[in-house]
Amino acid sequence: IEALWPAAGRRLARTFAQGEVQAWRGVRCATSNRLPVVDCMADGLWVCTAMGSRGLSFSVLCAEVLSARLHGEPLPIEARLANQLLN
């Protein structure tokens, strides 16, 4: 984690060192509102994540929203709905 995203690696280092994380098997990344996240994190790095168990359903929609955002095209869904994905 430290090699890919140093800031996250530093924040998680103690959790791993204390043995609080045993395995990632069976873990699905999800948000509290169960909506995926399409967002620019830093330095042009975009993430499309937190689809949970709905990855097959959300993946195409999120890819379309991300593509429209990157290329300055109209969003494929209503702006109020897209804003729930674009944090």
C-alpha positions in Angstrom: 0.0 0.0 0.0 2.8 2.4 0.8 4.3 2.1 -2.7 1.0 2.7 -4.4 -0.5 5.4 -2.1 2.0 6.5 0.6 -0.5 8.6 2.6 -2.9 5.7 2.9 0.0 3.3 3.8 1.1 5.6 6.6 -2.5 5.8 8.0 -3.0 2.0 7.9 0.5 1.0 9.1 -0.4 0.8 12.7 -3.6 -1.2 12.0 -1.5 -3.8 10.2 1.3 -3.7 12.8 -1.2 -4.4 15.6 -2.6 -7.4 13.8 -6.1 -5.9 13.5 -6.2 -6.8 9.8 -6.2 -10.6 9.3 -7.3 -10.9 5.7 -9.1 -9.1 3.0 -10.9 -12.2 1.7 -14.7 -11.8 1.4 -14.6 -8.0 2.0 -16.5 -5.8 -0.4 -15.8 -2.1 -0.6 -19.0 -0.2 0.0 -20.1 3.2 1.3 -22.6 3.9 4.1 -25.3 4.9 1.5 -24.4 1.9 -0.7 -23.7 4.2 -3.7 -20.4 3.8 -5.6 -17.8 6.6 -5.7 -16.4 8.2 -8.9 -14.0 10.9 -7.8 -10.7 12.6 -8.5 -8.5 11.9 -5.6 -5.3 13.9 -6.3 -3.0 14.8 -9.2 -5.4 13.5 -11.8 -5.9 10.1 -10.2 -9.5 9.1 -10.6 -11.2 6.3 -8.6 -14.3 4.3 -9.5 -14.9 2.2 -6.4 -17.3 1.1 -3.6 -19.7 -0.8 -5.8 -20.1 -3.5 -3.2 -22.2 -6.4 -4.4 -23.6 -4.3 -7.2 -20.5 -4.1 -9.3 -22.1 -5.7 -12.4 -25.0 -3.2 -12.2 -23.0 -0.1 -11.5 -19.8 -0.7 -13.4 -21.1 0.4 -16.8 -22.9 3.5 -15.4 -19.9 4.6 -13.4 -17.6 4.1 -16.5 -20.0 6.3 -18.5 -20.1 9.0 -15.8 -16.3 8.9 -15.5 -15.7 9.0 -19.2 -18.1 12.0 -19.6 -16.4 13.8 -16.8 -12.9 13.2 -18.2 -13.8 14.3 -21.7 -16.1 17.2 -20.8 -19.1 15.6 -22.3 -22.7 15.7 -21.1 -23.5 13.3 -18.2 -25.4 10.1 -19.2 -27.8 10.6 -16.3 -29.5 13.5 -14.6 -27.0 15.9 -12.9 -28.7 15.4 -9.5 -28.1 11.6 -9.7 -24.6 12.0 -11.1 -23.7 14.3 -8.2 -24.5 11.5 -5.8 -21.7 9.5 -7.4 -19.3 12.4 -8.0 -18.1 13.4 -4.6 
